[in-house]
Amino acid sequence: MVADNLRSPADVANFIVTKTIFDSVKIFDTNPTVLQAFANTNITMTVTVPNGEIPNLSNGGAAAWVNTNIRPFHPQTKIKYISVGNEVSILNDPALNSVLVPAMRALTDALREAGPQFQDIKVTTAQAFNMFEGETVPSLTRFRIDQAKPFFQPLLQYLRETKSPLMVNPYPYYQVNVMENNVDFFVFRKTQGMFDGNSGKVYSNALDALLDKTYSAMLALGFGDVDIVISETGWPSLGDPGNVVANIDNAASYNGHLIRKIVSGIGTPLMPNRKFDAFIFGLFNENQKPGPLFERYWGLFQPDFTPVYVSGALRDGPPPNLTNPDFTVIPRTNFCVPKPGVPDDQLQKNLDYACSQGADCSRIQPGAVCADPATVSSRAKYAMDSFFRIKGVDSACDFAGTGQITTVDPSYGNCRYL
């Protein structure tokens, strides 16, 4: 809502109810005018406790917060989730991290004391994707060592006790900018996908990979039963000159496929048939938002309710143009192998680099399916190709001029280059 040209909350609520497929809305505060506008609409709401108010909740202020921000509105306005803070872990603030779960517990207690009509509200928190240790395949992903036990374990324990979900903010847009990968994989277009050699799963898109990374990290701590909510995701439709990924085509592809995926309930490779609550960021472009140009162009709609592009969000609107509606992958035709004659010391460097940069090297460890022959040449070939596949661009097979792309499948025996 960082804009000076938005319609009134009442108009927006009417638009969502009468024109869109959406049944839930998230706001980043407890704006009373917005909450009032959604009364008696059957739209469920997620409200947010600002990060700066978290210490007060844990220090005796939870009951007053509920009395001010929840009691006047619920249940006429159906508040489903309260997110305590937003992306707290990304701030790397030990003091704030230490009071998050106590604040959530205090808020849960305050809701319970407020009366039975408030006990169906789930208290949770939204986390960003800086929470993982290094780069690896989804099934081997773990929470950061410095946060796994002290932060995520008590958080997930609380969520299990209260049957509340963990909210996460997966943004493939930021992943493609950081990793300089093939954008098609990140916006659901058909590619050769990404292979997780540890689980044997093939990923057709980046969102599935991010969600399964979250699940694997939770499972490793013993909390695979805690639900996951996609509390923010989306793609900007315009960016500054030189930003080649923030455009209407990519935004339409990402959000159009996203809506189809969520509505279908097909889940992910590690969580098949899992239905996710998901929130698209955002409803409108925001003309007052600071920062680079793309920050102002995440919206599905202009402030006058005109679609920025066809996404499938309108109830009676045209269908989106989906190039990969079944979320399948293209069979591989290109592989990355060392050039003939590359010495072992260079191959070892290639091997070390690929494994340190996210290549799936689990299949070349002792006893694994591609471990033999246990030569530098064989292991480097597999690691180089895994790196090439994950990155998805021809330049990823360079390896200081020692790699080459071939159409000959290097698979042998049970070792498949998938």
C-alpha positions as CSV (number, residue, x, y, z in Angstrom):
1,M,0.0,0.0,0.0
2,V,3.0,2.3,-0.5
3,A,1.2,4.5,-3.1
4,D,-0.7,7.7,-3.3
5,N,-3.2,6.6,-6.0
6,L,-4.9,3.6,-4.5
7,R,-8.7,3.3,-4.3
8,S,-10.4,3.1,-0.9
9,P,-10.1,-0.1,1.1
10,A,-13.9,-0.6,0.6
11,D,-13.5,-0.4,-3.1
12,V,-10.6,-2.8,-3.1
13,A,-12.5,-5.3,-0.9
14,N,-15.5,-5.2,-3.3
15,F,-13.1,-5.7,-6.3
16,I,-11.5,-8.7,-4.7
17,V,-14.8,-10.3,-3.7
18,T,-16.7,-9.7,-6.9
19,K,-14.0,-9.8,-9.6
20,T,-11.1,-12.0,-8.5
21,I,-10.4,-15.7,-7.5
22,F,-8.8,-14.7,-4.3
23,D,-10.2,-15.8,-0.9
24,S,-7.5,-14.4,1.4
25,V,-5.6,-11.1,1.8
26,K,-2.4,-10.3,3.7
27,I,-1.5,-6.9,5.0
28,F,1.8,-5.8,6.6
29,D,0.2,-4.1,9.6
30,T,-3.3,-4.0,11.3
31,N,-4.7,-1.1,9.3
32,P,-8.2,-0.6,10.9
33,T,-9.7,0.8,7.8
34,V,-8.6,-2.2,5.7
35,L,-9.8,-4.6,8.4
36,Q,-13.2,-2.9,8.6
37,A,-13.5,-3.0,4.8
38,F,-13.3,-6.8,4.8
39,A,-15.9,-7.3,7.4
40,N,-18.6,-9.8,6.4
41,T,-16.9,-10.6,3.1
42,N,-15.8,-14.1,3.9
43,I,-12.3,-13.1,2.9
44,T,-9.8,-14.4,5.4
45,M,-7.1,-11.9,6.5
46,T,-3.5,-12.2,7.6
47,V,-2.2,-9.3,9.7
48,T,1.3,-8.5,10.7
49,V,3.0,-7.4,13.9
50,P,5.8,-5.0,12.8
51,N,9.3,-6.1,13.8
52,G,9.7,-3.1,16.1
53,E,6.7,-4.2,18.2
54,I,7.9,-7.7,18.9
55,P,9.8,-7.0,22.1
56,N,6.8,-5.3,23.6
57,L,4.7,-8.4,23.0
58,S,7.1,-10.5,24.9
59,N,7.3,-7.9,27.7
60,G,3.7,-7.9,28.8
61,G,2.1,-6.0,25.9
62,A,0.4,-8.9,24.1
63,A,-3.0,-8.5,25.7
64,A,-3.2,-4.8,25.0
65,W,-2.1,-5.5,21.4
66,V,-4.9,-8.0,20.9
67,N,-7.4,-5.6,22.5
68,T,-6.4,-2.8,20.1
69,N,-5.8,-4.7,16.9
70,I,-7.8,-7.9,16.9
71,R,-10.8,-7.7,19.3
72,P,-12.5,-4.8,17.5
73,F,-12.6,-6.7,14.1
74,H,-12.7,-10.4,14.5
75,P,-14.8,-12.5,13.8
76,Q,-16.7,-10.0,11.6
77,T,-13.5,-9.7,9.7
78,K,-12.1,-13.3,9.5
79,I,-8.5,-13.0,10.8
80,K,-6.9,-16.3,10.0
81,Y,-3.2,-15.7,10.7
82,I,-1.1,-13.2,12.7
83,S,2.4,-13.0,11.4
84,V,4.7,-11.8,14.2
85,G,7.3,-9.8,12.4
86,N,8.4,-10.2,8.8
87,E,11.7,-11.9,7.8
88,V,13.2,-11.4,11.3
89,S,16.0,-13.9,10.6
90,I,17.4,-11.8,7.7
91,L,18.2,-8.9,10.2
92,N,20.7,-11.1,12.0
93,D,19.6,-9.4,15.3
94,P,20.3,-11.9,18.1
95,A,18.2,-9.8,20.6
96,L,15.2,-9.8,18.2
97,N,15.6,-13.5,17.4
98,S,15.6,-14.4,21.1
99,V,12.3,-12.7,21.8
100,L,10.4,-13.9,18.7
101,V,9.0,-17.2,20.1
102,P,8.3,-15.7,23.6
103,A,6.3,-12.9,21.8
104,M,4.4,-15.5,19.7
105,R,3.6,-17.5,22.9
106,A,2.4,-14.4,24.7
107,L,0.2,-13.5,21.8
108,T,-1.3,-17.0,21.7
109,D,-2.0,-16.7,25.4
110,A,-3.6,-13.3,24.9
111,L,-5.9,-14.6,22.2
112,R,-6.9,-17.5,24.4
113,E,-7.7,-15.2,27.3
114,A,-9.7,-12.9,25.0
115,G,-12.3,-15.6,24.5
116,P,-13.2,-18.7,22.5
117,Q,-14.0,-16.7,19.3
118,F,-10.3,-15.8,19.0
119,Q,-8.7,-19.2,19.5
120,D,-9.0,-20.2,15.8
121,I,-6.5,-17.5,14.9
122,K,-3.1,-19.0,14.2
123,V,0.1,-17.1,15.3
124,T,3.1,-17.6,13.0
125,T,6.0,-15.6,11.5
126,A,7.3,-15.1,7.9
127,Q,10.9,-16.0,7.0
128,A,13.1,-15.1,4.1
129,F,15.4,-17.4,2.1
130,N,18.7,-16.5,3.7
131,M,18.0,-19.3,6.2
132,F,19.9,-22.1,4.6
133,E,23.4,-23.3,5.0
134,G,25.2,-23.0,1.6
135,E,24.0,-24.1,-1.8
136,T,22.9,-27.7,-2.4
137,V,20.1,-29.8,-3.8
138,P,16.7,-29.5,-2.2
139,S,16.7,-32.8,-0.3
140,L,20.1,-32.0,1.4
141,T,19.3,-28.5,2.4
142,R,19.7,-27.6,6.0
143,F,19.1,-24.4,8.1
144,R,22.1,-22.2,8.8
145,I,24.3,-23.7,11.5
146,D,24.1,-20.6,13.6
147,Q,20.3,-20.5,13.5
148,A,19.1,-24.2,13.3
149,K,19.1,-25.1,17.0
150,P,18.9,-21.7,18.7
151,F,16.3,-20.1,16.4
152,F,14.4,-22.6,14.1
153,Q,14.1,-25.5,16.6
154,P,12.2,-23.6,19.2
155,L,10.2,-21.8,16.5
156,L,9.1,-25.0,14.9
157,Q,8.4,-26.6,18.2
158,Y,6.0,-23.7,19.0
159,L,4.3,-24.0,15.6
160,R,3.8,-27.8,16.1
161,E,2.3,-27.3,19.5
162,T,-0.2,-24.7,18.2
163,K,-0.8,-26.5,14.9
164,S,0.3,-23.3,13.1
165,P,2.2,-23.1,9.8
166,L,5.6,-21.7,9.1
167,M,5.3,-18.8,6.7
168,V,8.0,-18.4,4.0
169,N,8.7,-15.8,1.3
170,P,10.1,-17.7,-1.7
171,Y,11.1,-15.3,-4.4
172,P,12.7,-17.0,-7.4
173,Y,13.2,-13.5,-8.9
174,Y,15.9,-12.8,-6.3
175,Q,17.5,-16.2,-6.9
176,V,17.9,-15.7,-10.6
177,N,19.5,-12.3,-10.0
178,V,21.9,-13.7,-7.5
179,M,22.8,-16.9,-9.4
180,E,22.5,-15.6,-13.0
181,N,20.7,-18.7,-14.0
182,N,18.4,-19.5,-16.9
183,V,15.4,-17.3,-16.3
184,D,13.0,-19.8,-17.9
185,F,13.4,-22.3,-15.0
186,F,12.5,-19.5,-12.6
187,V,9.3,-18.4,-14.3
188,F,7.9,-22.0,-14.9
189,R,8.8,-22.2,-18.7
190,K,9.7,-25.6,-19.9
191,T,13.4,-26.4,-19.5
192,Q,15.5,-29.5,-18.8
193,G,14.9,-28.8,-15.1
194,M,17.1,-29.5,-12.1
195,F,17.9,-33.0,-10.9
196,D,18.3,-33.8,-7.2
197,G,20.6,-36.9,-7.3
198,N,20.1,-37.5,-3.6
199,S,16.3,-37.9,-3.8
200,G,16.0,-38.8,-7.5
201,K,13.5,-36.0,-8.0
202,V,13.5,-33.7,-11.1
203,Y,12.4,-30.1,-10.6
204,S,10.6,-28.2,-13.4
205,N,10.7,-24.9,-11.6
206,A,12.5,-22.9,-8.9
207,L,9.6,-22.4,-6.6
208,D,9.2,-26.2,-6.1
209,A,12.9,-26.3,-5.3
210,L,12.7,-23.5,-2.7
211,L,9.7,-25.1,-1.0
212,D,11.3,-28.5,-0.9
213,K,14.5,-26.9,0.5
214,T,12.3,-25.5,3.3
215,Y,10.7,-28.9,3.9
216,S,14.0,-30.7,4.0
217,A,15.5,-28.3,6.5
218,M,12.5,-28.7,8.7
219,L,12.5,-32.5,8.3
220,A,16.2,-32.6,9.3
221,L,15.2,-30.9,12.6
222,G,12.4,-33.4,13.1
223,F,9.5,-31.0,12.1
224,G,8.4,-32.3,8.7
225,D,4.8,-32.3,10.0
226,V,4.6,-28.5,10.3
227,D,2.6,-26.9,7.5
228,I,4.2,-24.3,5.2
229,V,2.4,-21.2,3.9
230,I,3.7,-19.2,1.0
231,S,3.3,-15.7,2.6
232,E,4.9,-13.8,-0.3
233,T,5.9,-14.5,-3.8
234,G,5.7,-12.8,-7.1
235,W,7.6,-11.2,-10.0
236,P,8.0,-7.6,-11.1
237,S,6.8,-6.4,-14.5
238,L,9.2,-3.6,-15.0
239,G,12.8,-2.7,-14.0
240,D,15.5,-0.2,-14.6
241,P,17.5,-0.3,-17.9
242,G,19.8,-3.3,-17.8
243,N,17.4,-5.4,-15.7
244,V,16.5,-8.0,-18.2
245,V,14.4,-10.2,-16.0
246,A,11.8,-7.7,-14.6
247,N,9.3,-7.5,-17.5
248,I,5.7,-8.3,-18.3
249,D,6.4,-11.6,-20.1
250,N,8.3,-13.0,-17.2
251,A,5.8,-11.7,-14.6
252,A,2.9,-13.1,-16.6
253,S,4.6,-16.5,-16.9
254,Y,5.5,-16.7,-13.2
255,N,2.3,-15.5,-11.7
256,G,0.1,-17.3,-14.3
257,H,1.8,-20.6,-13.7
258,L,1.9,-20.0,-9.9
259,I,-1.9,-19.5,-9.8
260,R,-2.4,-22.7,-11.8
261,K,0.0,-24.6,-9.5
262,I,-1.6,-23.5,-6.3
263,V,-5.2,-24.0,-7.4
264,S,-4.4,-27.5,-8.8
265,G,-3.0,-28.6,-5.4
266,I,-0.3,-30.8,-7.1
267,G,2.3,-29.9,-4.5
268,T,6.1,-30.4,-5.0
269,P,8.3,-33.4,-5.7
270,L,8.9,-33.9,-2.0
271,M,5.4,-32.8,-0.9
272,P,3.1,-34.3,-3.6
273,N,-0.5,-33.3,-3.5
274,R,0.2,-30.7,-0.7
275,K,-2.1,-27.8,-0.8
276,F,-0.5,-24.5,0.1
277,D,-2.1,-21.2,1.2
278,A,-0.2,-18.7,-1.0
279,F,-0.1,-14.9,-1.2
280,I,1.0,-13.1,-4.4
281,F,3.0,-10.0,-3.9
282,G,1.3,-7.8,-4.7
283,L,-2.2,-6.7,-5.6
284,F,-1.2,-3.3,-7.0
285,N,1.8,-1.5,-8.3
286,E,3.1,1.0,-5.7
287,N,4.2,4.3,-7.1
288,Q,5.8,5.6,-3.8
289,K,7.9,2.7,-3.0
290,P,11.6,3.6,-2.7
291,G,14.5,1.8,-4.2
292,P,15.1,0.4,-7.8
293,L,12.3,0.7,-10.3
294,F,11.3,-2.9,-10.1
295,E,10.2,-2.4,-6.4
296,R,7.3,-0.3,-7.7
297,Y,6.1,-2.9,-10.2
298,W,5.1,-6.1,-8.4
299,G,1.4,-5.5,-8.8
300,L,-1.1,-7.7,-10.7
301,F,-3.3,-4.7,-11.2
302,Q,-3.0,-0.9,-11.7
303,P,-4.7,1.2,-9.0
304,D,-7.8,1.5,-11.2
305,F,-8.1,-2.3,-11.2
306,T,-6.9,-2.7,-14.8
307,P,-4.8,-5.9,-15.1
308,V,-1.1,-5.2,-15.7
309,Y,-1.1,-8.5,-17.7
310,V,-3.2,-11.6,-17.9
311,S,-2.5,-13.8,-14.9
312,G,-5.7,-15.8,-14.3
313,A,-6.5,-13.8,-11.2
314,L,-9.8,-12.4,-12.6
315,R,-12.8,-14.7,-12.1
316,D,-14.3,-14.0,-15.5
317,G,-11.1,-12.8,-17.2
318,P,-9.2,-14.4,-20.1
319,P,-7.1,-17.4,-19.4
320,P,-3.3,-16.8,-19.1
321,N,-1.0,-18.0,-21.8
322,L,0.8,-20.8,-20.0
323,T,3.7,-22.5,-21.9
324,N,4.1,-25.3,-19.4
325,P,0.7,-25.9,-17.7
326,D,1.6,-29.4,-16.7
327,F,5.0,-28.5,-15.2
328,T,7.0,-30.9,-17.2
329,V,10.7,-30.9,-18.3
330,I,12.4,-31.2,-21.6
331,P,14.5,-34.4,-22.0
332,R,18.2,-33.6,-21.9
333,T,20.1,-33.2,-25.1
334,N,23.3,-31.3,-24.0
335,F,25.8,-32.4,-21.4
336,C,29.0,-30.9,-20.0
337,V,32.2,-32.9,-20.1
338,P,35.9,-32.1,-19.8
339,K,37.8,-31.5,-23.0
340,P,40.3,-34.3,-23.9
341,G,43.7,-34.1,-22.3
342,V,42.8,-31.9,-19.3
343,P,45.3,-32.7,-16.6
344,D,44.1,-34.2,-13.3
345,D,45.1,-31.1,-11.3
346,Q,42.8,-28.9,-13.3
347,L,40.0,-31.5,-13.2
348,Q,40.4,-31.5,-9.4
349,K,39.9,-27.8,-9.4
350,N,36.8,-28.1,-11.6
351,L,35.5,-30.8,-9.2
352,D,36.1,-28.7,-6.1
353,Y,34.6,-25.6,-7.7
354,A,31.4,-27.4,-8.9
355,C,30.8,-29.1,-5.6
356,S,31.3,-25.9,-3.7
357,Q,28.8,-24.0,-5.9
358,G,25.8,-26.2,-5.6
359,A,26.5,-29.1,-7.9
360,D,25.0,-32.4,-6.7
361,C,28.1,-34.3,-5.6
362,S,26.3,-36.8,-3.4
363,R,26.2,-39.3,-6.2
364,I,30.0,-39.5,-6.5
365,Q,30.7,-40.0,-2.8
366,P,32.1,-43.4,-1.8
367,G,29.5,-46.1,-2.1
368,A,27.2,-43.9,-4.2
369,V,25.9,-44.9,-7.6
370,C,28.4,-42.8,-9.6
371,A,31.4,-43.3,-7.2
372,D,33.2,-45.8,-9.5
373,P,35.5,-45.5,-11.2
374,A,37.0,-43.5,-8.3
375,T,39.1,-41.4,-10.6
376,V,39.4,-37.6,-10.7
377,S,38.4,-37.7,-14.4
378,S,35.1,-39.6,-13.7
379,R,34.1,-37.6,-10.6
380,A,35.0,-34.3,-12.2
381,K,32.9,-35.1,-15.3
382,Y,29.8,-35.8,-13.2
383,A,30.3,-32.7,-11.0
384,M,30.9,-30.5,-14.0
385,D,27.7,-31.7,-15.7
386,S,25.7,-31.3,-12.5
387,F,26.9,-27.7,-12.2
388,F,26.1,-27.1,-15.8
389,R,22.6,-28.5,-15.4
390,I,21.8,-26.6,-12.3
391,K,23.0,-23.3,-13.8
392,G,21.2,-23.9,-17.0
393,V,23.4,-21.7,-19.3
394,D,26.1,-22.7,-21.8
395,S,28.7,-20.5,-20.0
396,A,28.4,-22.7,-17.0
397,C,30.4,-25.4,-18.9
398,D,33.4,-23.2,-19.4
399,F,35.5,-24.2,-16.4
400,A,38.4,-21.9,-17.4
401,G,38.2,-23.2,-21.0
402,T,38.5,-26.9,-20.0
403,G,34.8,-27.9,-20.4
404,Q,32.9,-28.6,-23.6
405,I,29.2,-29.3,-24.4
406,T,28.3,-32.6,-26.0
407,T,25.2,-34.2,-27.2
408,V,26.5,-37.7,-26.3
409,D,25.0,-38.8,-23.0
410,P,27.9,-39.8,-20.7
411,S,25.7,-42.1,-18.5
412,Y,27.1,-45.5,-17.8
413,G,25.7,-48.6,-16.0
414,N,23.4,-47.4,-13.2
415,C,25.0,-43.9,-13.2
416,R,22.6,-41.7,-15.1
417,Y,23.4,-38.1,-16.0
418,L,19.8,-36.9,-15.5
